[in-house]
Amino acid sequence: MWSFLGFGKSDSGNAVEKKELPNNATNTEKPKPCCACPDTKRARDQCFLDKGDSAEQDCHHLIIAHRECMASFGYKV
């Protein structure tokens, strides 16, 4: 039923095996932007929720920390 998504059985009737990463793929590839800096992102977002209208000033140090973390992964924000 879900074979078009890679689930279920293969043409030979055996369970579909996990596909291996291509030879050029490594664990050192940069993560997606949403997953790169979860700790600084969480702290920044919570500060914005807590501070409301004054968040831009009060949370500036957390904004800078998150930008620096993202830059360390090669993202320009």
HUKAGI-V796724 format. One record per residue. RES is the residue in one letter. SS is DSSP state (alpha for helix, beta for strand, coil for the rest). D_LAST is the distance of its C-alpha to the last C-alpha in Angstrom with 1 decimal. Layout:
RES SS D_LAST
RES SS D_LAST
//
This chain:
M coil 42.8
W coil 39.1
S alpha 39.8
F alpha 37.6
L alpha 34.6
G coil 36.0
F coil 37.9
G coil 41.6
K beta 44.0
S coil 43.9
D coil 46.6
S coil 48.7
G coil 48.8
N coil 46.9
A beta 43.9
V coil 40.7
E coil 39.3
K coil 35.7
K coil 34.0
E coil 32.9
L coil 29.6
P coil 29.9
N coil 30.9
N coil 27.6
A coil 25.5
T coil 24.7
N coil 23.4
T coil 20.9
E coil 18.8
K coil 15.2
P coil 15.1
K coil 13.6
P alpha 10.2
C alpha 12.5
C alpha 14.5
A coil 12.6
C coil 12.6
P alpha 15.3
D alpha 16.7
T alpha 13.8
K alpha 12.7
R alpha 16.5
A alpha 17.0
R alpha 14.3
D alpha 15.6
Q alpha 19.1
C alpha 18.7
F alpha 17.6
L alpha 20.7
D alpha 23.0
K alpha 22.2
G alpha 22.1
D alpha 22.1
S alpha 21.5
A alpha 18.4
E alpha 15.9
Q alpha 18.2
D alpha 19.5
C coil 16.3
H alpha 14.3
H alpha 15.0
L alpha 13.7
I alpha 10.4
I alpha 10.2
A alpha 11.7
H alpha 9.3
R alpha 6.2
E alpha 9.0
C alpha 10.2
M alpha 7.4
A alpha 7.4
S alpha 11.1
F coil 11.1
G coil 9.6
Y coil 6.2
K coil 3.8
V coil 0.0
//
